[in-house]
């Protein structure tokens, strides 16, 4: 697994930037739908920044869903990054177990 090719971010998330919607449709926009779109967009922006910083240090971001809870507890103090309600762990690609690699591949296929 190459660190430079690895990403948790969907390819076209910046194409659906919701920030201009409020300016274009001030009276007709559904505020709940707008809030959900903004929340998702800001999550991916934060994830992009965290992923960039992790890559600069030679790490990848491993989602909490892909790591065993006991192993997460070991790395939790030093390598945990929390974005919104989701937790990610800074891991070196060589430190991943077989199960973590398999779960990460499944996670990446679901992300898009």
MMTF fields as JSON, N, C-alpha, C and O atoms, coordinates in Angstrom:
{
  "mmtfVersion": "1.0.0",
  "mmtfProducer": "UNKNOWN",
  "numBonds": 447,
  "numAtoms": 448,
  "numGroups": 112,
  "numChains": 1,
  "numModels": 1,
  "chainsPerModel": [1],
  "groupsPerChain": [112],
  "chainIdList": ["A"],
  "bondAtomList": [4, 2, 8, 6, 12, 10, 16, 14, 20, 18, 24, 22, 28, 26, 32, 30, 36, 34, 40, 38, 44, 42, 48, 46, 52, 50, 56, 54, 60, 58, 64, 62, 68, 66, 72, 70, 76, 74, 80, 78, 84, 82, 88, 86, 92, 90, 96, 94, 100, 98, 104, 102, 108, 106, 112, 110, 116, 114, 120, 118, 124, 122, 128, 126, 132, 130, 136, 134, 140, 138, 144, 142, 148, 146, 152, 150, 156, 154, 160, 158, 164, 162, 168, 166, 172, 170, 176, 174, 180, 178, 184, 182, 188, 186, 192, 190, 196, 194, 200, 198, 204, 202, 208, 206, 212, 210, 216, 214, 220, 218, 224, 222, 228, 226, 232, 230, 236, 234, 240, 238, 244, 242, 248, 246, 252, 250, 256, 254, 260, 258, 264, 262, 268, 266, 272, 270, 276, 274, 280, 278, 284, 282, 288, 286, 292, 290, 296, 294, 300, 298, 304, 302, 308, 306, 312, 310, 316, 314, 320, 318, 324, 322, 328, 326, 332, 330, 336, 334, 340, 338, 344, 342, 348, 346, 352, 350, 356, 354, 360, 358, 364, 362, 368, 366, 372, 370, 376, 374, 380, 378, 384, 382, 388, 386, 392, 390, 396, 394, 400, 398, 404, 402, 408, 406, 412, 410, 416, 414, 420, 418, 424, 422, 428, 426, 432, 430, 436, 434, 440, 438, 444, 442],
  "bondOrderList": [1, 1, 1, 1, 1, 1, 1, 1, 1, 1, 1, 1, 1, 1, 1, 1, 1, 1, 1, 1, 1, 1, 1, 1, 1, 1, 1, 1, 1, 1, 1, 1, 1, 1, 1, 1, 1, 1, 1, 1, 1, 1, 1, 1, 1, 1, 1, 1, 1, 1, 1, 1, 1, 1, 1, 1, 1, 1, 1, 1, 1, 1, 1, 1, 1, 1, 1, 1, 1, 1, 1, 1, 1, 1, 1, 1, 1, 1, 1, 1, 1, 1, 1, 1, 1, 1, 1, 1, 1, 1, 1, 1, 1, 1, 1, 1, 1, 1, 1, 1, 1, 1, 1, 1, 1, 1, 1, 1, 1, 1, 1],
  "groupList": [{"groupName": "UNK", "atomNameList": ["N", "CA", "C", "O"], "elementList": ["N", "C", "C", "O"], "formalChargeList": [0, 0, 0, 0], "bondAtomList": [1, 0, 2, 1, 3, 2], "bondOrderList": [1, 1, 2], "singleLetterCode": "X", "chemCompType": "L-PEPTIDE LINKING"}],
  "groupTypeList": [0, 0, 0, 0, 0, 0, 0, 0, 0, 0, 0, 0, 0, 0, 0, 0, 0, 0, 0, 0, 0, 0, 0, 0, 0, 0, 0, 0, 0, 0, 0, 0, 0, 0, 0, 0, 0, 0, 0, 0, 0, 0, 0, 0, 0, 0, 0, 0, 0, 0, 0, 0, 0, 0, 0, 0, 0, 0, 0, 0, 0, 0, 0, 0, 0, 0, 0, 0, 0, 0, 0, 0, 0, 0, 0, 0, 0, 0, 0, 0, 0, 0, 0, 0, 0, 0, 0, 0, 0, 0, 0, 0, 0, 0, 0, 0, 0, 0, 0, 0, 0, 0, 0, 0, 0, 0, 0, 0, 0, 0, 0, 0],
  "groupIdList": [1, 2, 3, 4, 5, 6, 7, 8, 9, 10, 11, 12, 13, 14, 15, 16, 17, 18, 19, 20, 21, 22, 23, 24, 25, 26, 27, 28, 29, 30, 31, 32, 33, 34, 35, 36, 37, 38, 39, 40, 41, 42, 43, 44, 45, 46, 47, 48, 49, 50, 51, 52, 53, 54, 55, 56, 57, 58, 59, 60, 61, 62, 63, 64, 65, 66, 67, 68, 69, 70, 71, 72, 73, 74, 75, 76, 77, 78, 79, 80, 81, 82, 83, 84, 85, 86, 87, 88, 89, 90, 91, 92, 93, 94, 95, 96, 97, 98, 99, 100, 101, 102, 103, 104, 105, 106, 107, 108, 109, 110, 111, 112],
  "secStructList": [7, 7, 6, 6, 6, 7, 7, 7, 1, 7, 6, 6, 4, 4, 4, 4, 7, 4, 4, 4, 2, 2, 2, 2, 7, 6, 6, 6, 7, 7, 2, 2, 2, 2, 2, 2, 2, 2, 2, 2, 2, 2, 2, 2, 2, 2, 2, 2, 2, 2, 2, 2, 2, 2, 2, 2, 6, 6, 7, 3, 3, 3, 3, 4, 4, 4, 1, 7, 2, 2, 2, 2, 2, 2, 2, 2, 2, 2, 2, 3, 3, 3, 3, 6, 6, 3, 3, 3, 3, 3, 3, 7, 4, 4, 4, 7, 7, 2, 2, 2, 2, 2, 2, 2, 2, 2, 2, 2, 2, 2, 2, 7],
  "xCoordList": [0.851, 0.0, 0.895, 1.726, 0.72, 1.51, 0.823, -0.379, 1.582, 1.027, 0.496, -0.522, 1.173, 0.771, -0.55, -1.298, -0.848, -2.072, -3.281, -4.419, -3.051, -4.109, -4.907, -4.331, -6.242, -7.094, -8.45, -8.998, -8.974, -10.297, -11.368, -12.548, -10.959, -11.853, -12.436, -11.689, -13.745, -14.339, -13.78, -13.449, -13.674, -12.999, -13.655, -12.945, -14.957, -15.59, -16.277, -17.275, -15.779, -16.501, -16.448, -17.367, -15.399, -15.298, -16.216, -16.516, -16.66, -17.575, -18.947, -19.679, -19.291, -20.598, -20.454, -21.014, -19.714, -19.492, -20.801, -21.286, -21.386, -22.688, -22.628, -23.676, -21.459, -21.353, -22.039, -22.526, -22.083, -22.708, -24.231, -24.91, -24.776, -26.228, -27.002, -28.059, -26.486, -27.171, -27.215, -28.18, -26.194, -26.167, -27.102, -27.795, -27.118, -27.921, -29.417, -30.251, -29.75, -31.159, -31.449, -31.689, -31.434, -31.595, -32.988, -33.12, -34.017, -35.381, -35.925, -36.815, -35.412, -36.027, -35.244, -35.716, -34.073, -33.277, -33.79, -34.129, -33.841, -34.229, -33.03, -31.959, -33.21, -32.097, -31.536, -30.336, -32.379, -31.906, -31.04, -29.978, -31.487, -30.705, -29.381, -28.341, -29.431, -28.21, -27.234, -26.031, -27.744, -26.886, -26.223, -25.046, -26.965, -26.397, -25.307, -24.263, -25.552, -24.552, -23.3, -22.184, -23.48, -22.333, -21.542, -20.312, -22.258, -21.59, -20.732, -19.591, -21.276, -20.531, -19.337, -18.245, -19.551, -18.477, -17.347, -16.176, -17.682, -16.642, -15.922, -14.738, -16.639, -15.998, -14.92, -13.802, -15.261, -14.289, -13.139, -12.011, -13.401, -12.316, -11.346, -10.13, -11.881, -11.04, -10.277, -9.107, -10.952, -10.308, -9.175, -8.142, -9.367, -8.328, -7.083, -5.96, -7.281, -6.157, -5.437, -4.208, -6.196, -5.593, -4.84, -3.763, -5.404, -4.754, -3.454, -2.461, -3.466, -2.262, -1.156, -0.002, -1.501, -0.509, 0.014, 1.2, -0.863, -0.441, 0.523, 1.521, 0.223, 1.1, 2.474, 3.48, 2.525, 3.816, 4.697, 5.923, 4.078, 4.832, 5.029, 5.659, 4.491, 4.658, 3.598, 3.788, 2.479, 1.384, 0.21, 0.169, -0.741, -2.046, -3.082, -2.809, -4.263, -5.357, -6.165, -6.705, -6.243, -7.011, -8.287, -8.212, -9.46, -10.717, -10.878, -10.356, -11.6, -11.819, -12.514, -12.287, -13.357, -14.083, -13.154, -13.548, -11.937, -11.004, -9.991, -9.15, -10.056, -9.051, -9.749, -10.847, -9.097, -9.647, -9.602, -8.676, -10.596, -10.715, -9.531, -9.132, -8.957, -7.808, -6.568, -5.784, -6.411, -5.281, -5.483, -4.522, -6.714, -7.018, -6.72, -6.28, -6.964, -6.694, -5.19, -4.79, -4.365, -2.912, -2.414, -1.548, -2.969, -2.532, -3.329, -2.988, -4.373, -5.314, -4.742, -5.19, -3.785, -3.262, -2.458, -2.646, -1.578, -0.65, -1.116, -0.812, -1.844, -2.099, -3.564, -3.929, -4.385, -5.809, -6.136, -5.71, -6.904, -7.379, -8.891, -9.429, -9.575, -11.034, -11.535, -11.219, -12.329, -12.906, -14.415, -14.935, -15.107, -16.549, -16.806, -16.304, -17.589, -17.88, -17.043, -17.163, -16.205, -15.421, -13.987, -13.412, -13.43, -12.048, -11.185, -11.613, -9.968, -8.996, -7.685, -7.402, -6.89, -5.613, -4.493, -4.597, -3.419, -2.239, -1.452, -0.917, -1.386, -0.706, 0.26, 0.011, 1.347, 2.255, 1.7, 1.189, 1.792, 1.267, 1.913, 1.274, 3.161, 3.842, 3.356, 3.56, 2.718, 2.235, 0.838, 0.373, 0.162, -1.201, -1.205, -0.344, -2.178, -2.345, -3.137, -3.654, -3.227, -3.975, -5.445, -6.041, -6.019, -7.432, -7.672, -8.672, -6.769, -6.912, -6.821, -7.558, -5.931, -5.825, -7.107, -7.591, -7.651, -8.89, -10.048, -10.811, -10.179, -11.248, -11.074, -12.057, -9.831, -9.557, -9.931, -10.481, -9.637, -10.033, -11.552, -12.069, -12.272, -13.741, -14.251, -15.185, -13.646, -14.039, -13.827, -14.686, -12.683, -12.378, -13.323, -13.668, -13.744, -14.689, -16.065, -16.798, -16.422, -17.703, -17.665, -18.686, -16.494, -16.366, -16.56, -17.181, -16.042, -16.302, -15.074, -15.125],
  "yCoordList": [-1.179, 0.0, 1.24, 1.416, 2.077, 3.296, 4.443, 4.66, 5.156, 6.24, 7.371, 7.98, 7.659, 8.776, 8.518, 9.46, 7.273, 6.938, 6.775, 6.814, 6.595, 6.287, 7.535, 8.567, 7.437, 8.544, 8.023, 7.078, 8.647, 8.322, 9.267, 9.115, 10.234, 11.297, 10.945, 10.543, 11.083, 10.852, 11.832, 12.968, 11.397, 12.185, 13.532, 14.536, 13.604, 14.843, 15.618, 16.289, 15.551, 16.228, 17.749, 18.431, 18.296, 19.756, 20.284, 21.478, 19.413, 19.841, 20.217, 20.99, 19.668, 19.93, 20.857, 20.593, 21.928, 22.902, 23.642, 24.388, 23.448, 24.049, 25.496, 26.087, 26.074, 27.415, 28.486, 29.478, 28.298, 29.311, 29.184, 30.108, 28.061, 27.854, 28.89, 29.352, 29.249, 30.215, 31.595, 32.337, 31.936, 33.216, 33.196, 34.176, 32.082, 31.991, 31.831, 32.366, 31.091, 30.812, 31.159, 30.254, 32.431, 32.785, 32.495, 32.213, 32.56, 32.387, 30.98, 30.562, 30.252, 28.971, 27.749, 26.626, 27.932, 26.767, 26.179, 26.908, 24.859, 24.149, 24.17, 23.663, 24.749, 24.966, 23.652, 23.556, 22.647, 21.355, 20.664, 20.131, 20.672, 20.072, 20.812, 20.196, 22.134, 22.937, 22.615, 22.492, 22.482, 22.176, 20.809, 20.654, 19.818, 18.488, 18.52, 17.886, 19.261, 19.367, 20.082, 19.683, 21.125, 21.855, 20.996, 21.046, 20.213, 19.347, 18.307, 18.061, 17.701, 16.703, 17.341, 16.773, 18.514, 19.197, 19.587, 19.399, 20.124, 20.532, 19.317, 19.398, 18.182, 16.947, 16.515, 16.184, 16.52, 16.106, 17.103, 16.705, 18.379, 19.365, 19.095, 19.114, 18.846, 18.558, 17.253, 17.145, 16.269, 14.984, 15.141, 14.48, 16.005, 16.251, 16.87, 16.491, 17.812, 18.442, 17.42, 17.355, 16.625, 15.618, 14.57, 14.126, 14.18, 13.193, 13.745, 13.025, 15.006, 15.637, 15.68, 15.371, 16.056, 16.094, 14.697, 14.529, 13.7, 12.326, 11.833, 11.179, 12.147, 11.721, 12.367, 11.737, 13.607, 14.293, 13.626, 13.711, 12.965, 12.278, 10.8, 10.088, 10.324, 8.925, 7.997, 6.781, 8.551, 7.757, 7.735, 8.497, 6.85, 6.896, 7.019, 6.693, 7.491, 7.561, 6.274, 5.945, 5.561, 4.321, 4.593, 4.974, 4.407, 4.641, 3.686, 2.571, 4.14, 3.339, 2.024, 1.022, 2.008, 0.798, -0.308, -1.474, 0.038, -0.927, -1.478, -2.299, -1.047, -1.46, -2.121, -1.724, -3.132, -3.823, -2.884, -2.084, -2.98, -2.015, -2.076, -1.047, -3.28, -3.375, -2.726, -2.073, -2.919, -2.292, -0.772, -0.011, -0.343, 1.091, 1.716, 2.862, 0.958, 1.451, 1.675, 2.6, 0.825, 0.983, 2.246, 2.952, 2.525, 3.674, 4.936, 6.013, 4.821, 5.915, 7.202, 8.284, 7.116, 8.311, 9.177, 10.392, 8.558, 9.323, 9.527, 10.558, 8.574, 8.584, 8.746, 8.453, 9.191, 9.317, 10.72, 11.719, 10.771, 12.032, 11.935, 10.987, 12.902, 12.883, 14.02, 15.187, 13.657, 14.637, 14.445, 13.413, 15.439, 15.292, 14.21, 14.277, 13.217, 12.103, 10.871, 9.858, 10.942, 9.781, 9.896, 10.982, 8.743, 8.683, 7.989, 7.042, 8.482, 7.916, 7.751, 8.475, 6.783, 6.519, 6.685, 6.233, 7.338, 7.496, 6.192, 5.824, 5.502, 4.209, 4.192, 4.814, 3.484, 3.249, 2.069, 1.117, 2.115, 1.0, -0.339, -1.383, -0.32, -1.573, -2.134, -3.316, -1.311, -1.756, -2.367, -2.892, -2.31, -2.825, -4.35, -4.984, -4.929, -6.378, -6.784, -5.933, -8.089, -8.588, -8.192, -7.782, -8.314, -7.979, -6.489, -6.1, -5.662, -4.215, -3.841, -2.971, -4.485, -4.219, -4.618, -3.901, -5.782, -6.251, -5.302, -4.937, -4.906, -3.981, -2.616, -1.971, -2.176, -0.895, -0.943, 0.021, -2.055, -2.204, -2.168, -1.556, -2.826, -2.796, -1.376, -0.925, -0.681, 0.699, 1.608, 2.429, 1.462, 2.287, 2.003, 2.912, 0.745, 0.427, 1.036, 1.355, 1.199, 1.819, 3.337, 3.959, 3.939, 5.396, 5.873, 6.91, 5.135, 5.532, 5.643, 5.97],
  "zCoordList": [0.0, 0.0, 0.0, 0.891, -0.986, -1.115, -0.362, -0.512, 0.428, 1.244, 0.367, 0.696, -0.745, -1.603, -2.326, -2.588, -2.648, -3.382, -2.471, -2.939, -1.196, -0.24, 0.128, 0.47, 0.057, 0.491, 0.965, 0.398, 2.002, 2.537, 2.01, 2.328, 1.212, 0.761, -0.598, -1.49, -0.787, -2.111, -3.138, -2.799, -4.377, -5.414, -5.675, -5.744, -5.822, -6.24, -5.143, -5.407, -3.918, -2.833, -2.973, -2.522, -3.584, -3.735, -4.834, -4.868, -5.723, -6.788, -6.237, -6.855, -5.072, -4.465, -3.26, -2.196, -3.431, -2.366, -2.068, -2.919, -0.87, -0.564, -0.071, 0.191, 0.06, 0.644, -0.197, 0.345, -1.499, -2.357, -2.405, -2.855, -1.952, -2.02, -1.213, -1.642, -0.069, 0.787, 0.14, 0.324, -0.603, -1.309, -2.52, -2.79, -3.242, -4.462, -4.184, -4.915, -3.12, -2.803, -1.341, -0.542, -0.973, 0.444, 1.004, 2.195, 0.181, 0.688, 0.502, 1.242, -0.46, -0.79, -0.318, -0.49, 0.267, 0.657, 1.97, 2.903, 2.024, 3.233, 4.181, 3.846, 5.346, 6.265, 6.807, 7.064, 6.981, 7.485, 6.432, 6.754, 5.188, 4.108, 3.927, 3.692, 4.039, 3.917, 5.05, 4.818, 6.262, 7.408, 7.25, 7.577, 6.751, 6.531, 5.466, 5.619, 4.388, 3.32, 3.818, 3.487, 4.606, 5.151, 6.138, 6.173, 6.932, 7.898, 7.181, 7.574, 6.14, 5.381, 4.662, 4.64, 4.079, 3.366, 4.312, 3.984, 5.475, 6.427, 7.017, 7.343, 7.155, 7.611, 6.622, 7.018, 5.334, 4.322, 4.201, 3.907, 4.42, 4.421, 5.571, 5.38, 6.755, 7.92, 7.73, 8.098, 7.153, 6.896, 5.883, 5.995, 4.906, 3.905, 4.547, 4.216, 5.452, 6.152, 7.032, 7.029, 7.781, 8.656, 7.842, 8.239, 6.714, 5.86, 5.268, 5.163, 4.889, 4.35, 5.406, 5.109, 6.624, 7.704, 8.035, 8.317, 8.0, 8.271, 7.192, 7.497, 5.939, 4.84, 4.939, 4.612, 5.382, 5.523, 6.572, 6.502, 7.54, 8.583, 8.281, 9.062, 7.144, 6.761, 7.313, 7.327, 7.77, 8.314, 7.342, 6.376, 7.616, 6.97, 8.082, 9.237, 7.724, 8.696, 8.606, 7.551, 9.699, 9.763, 10.548, 11.716, 9.938, 10.655, 11.841, 11.835, 12.839, 14.04, 13.706, 14.384, 12.673, 12.299, 11.816, 11.781, 11.449, 10.862, 11.862, 11.495, 13.097, 14.077, 15.266, 15.655, 15.834, 16.998, 18.2, 18.331, 19.072, 20.16, 21.123, 21.669, 21.343, 22.246, 21.632, 22.321, 20.333, 19.636, 19.57, 19.682, 19.392, 19.381, 20.74, 20.824, 21.788, 23.136, 23.349, 24.057, 22.735, 22.849, 22.145, 22.662, 20.959, 20.174, 20.483, 19.994, 21.276, 21.471, 22.021, 21.642, 22.885, 23.544, 22.573, 22.518, 21.824, 20.993, 19.558, 18.958, 18.999, 17.558, 17.173, 16.034, 18.061, 17.763, 17.264, 17.843, 16.174, 15.607, 15.535, 14.962, 16.109, 16.11, 15.233, 15.463, 14.216, 13.301, 13.352, 12.926, 13.873, 14.057, 15.093, 16.215, 14.711, 15.614, 15.312, 16.002, 14.303, 13.887, 14.383, 14.446, 14.732, 15.197, 14.15, 13.491, 14.017, 13.093, 13.846, 14.8, 13.399, 14.038, 13.03, 11.89, 13.457, 12.615, 12.671, 13.718, 11.549, 11.495, 10.323, 9.29, 10.489, 9.37, 8.573, 9.163, 7.254, 6.441, 6.783, 6.654, 7.215, 7.567, 8.904, 9.18, 9.739, 11.05, 11.01, 12.021, 9.868, 9.773, 9.779, 9.17, 10.469, 10.454, 9.214, 8.49, 8.979, 7.813, 7.898, 6.902, 9.078, 9.267, 9.059, 8.456, 9.55, 9.363, 7.89, 7.425, 7.159, 5.718, 4.995, 4.119, 5.379, 4.748, 5.058, 4.163, 6.316, 6.703, 6.049, 5.686, 5.899, 5.252, 3.773, 3.242, 3.108, 1.701, 1.548, 0.614, 2.468, 2.446, 2.694, 2.032, 3.634, 3.95, 2.745, 2.423, 2.079, 0.911, -0.252, -1.007, -0.4, -1.475, -1.196, -2.132, 0.074, 0.423, 0.295, 0.001, 0.514, 0.434, -0.994, -1.228, -1.928, -3.306, -4.089, -5.275]
}
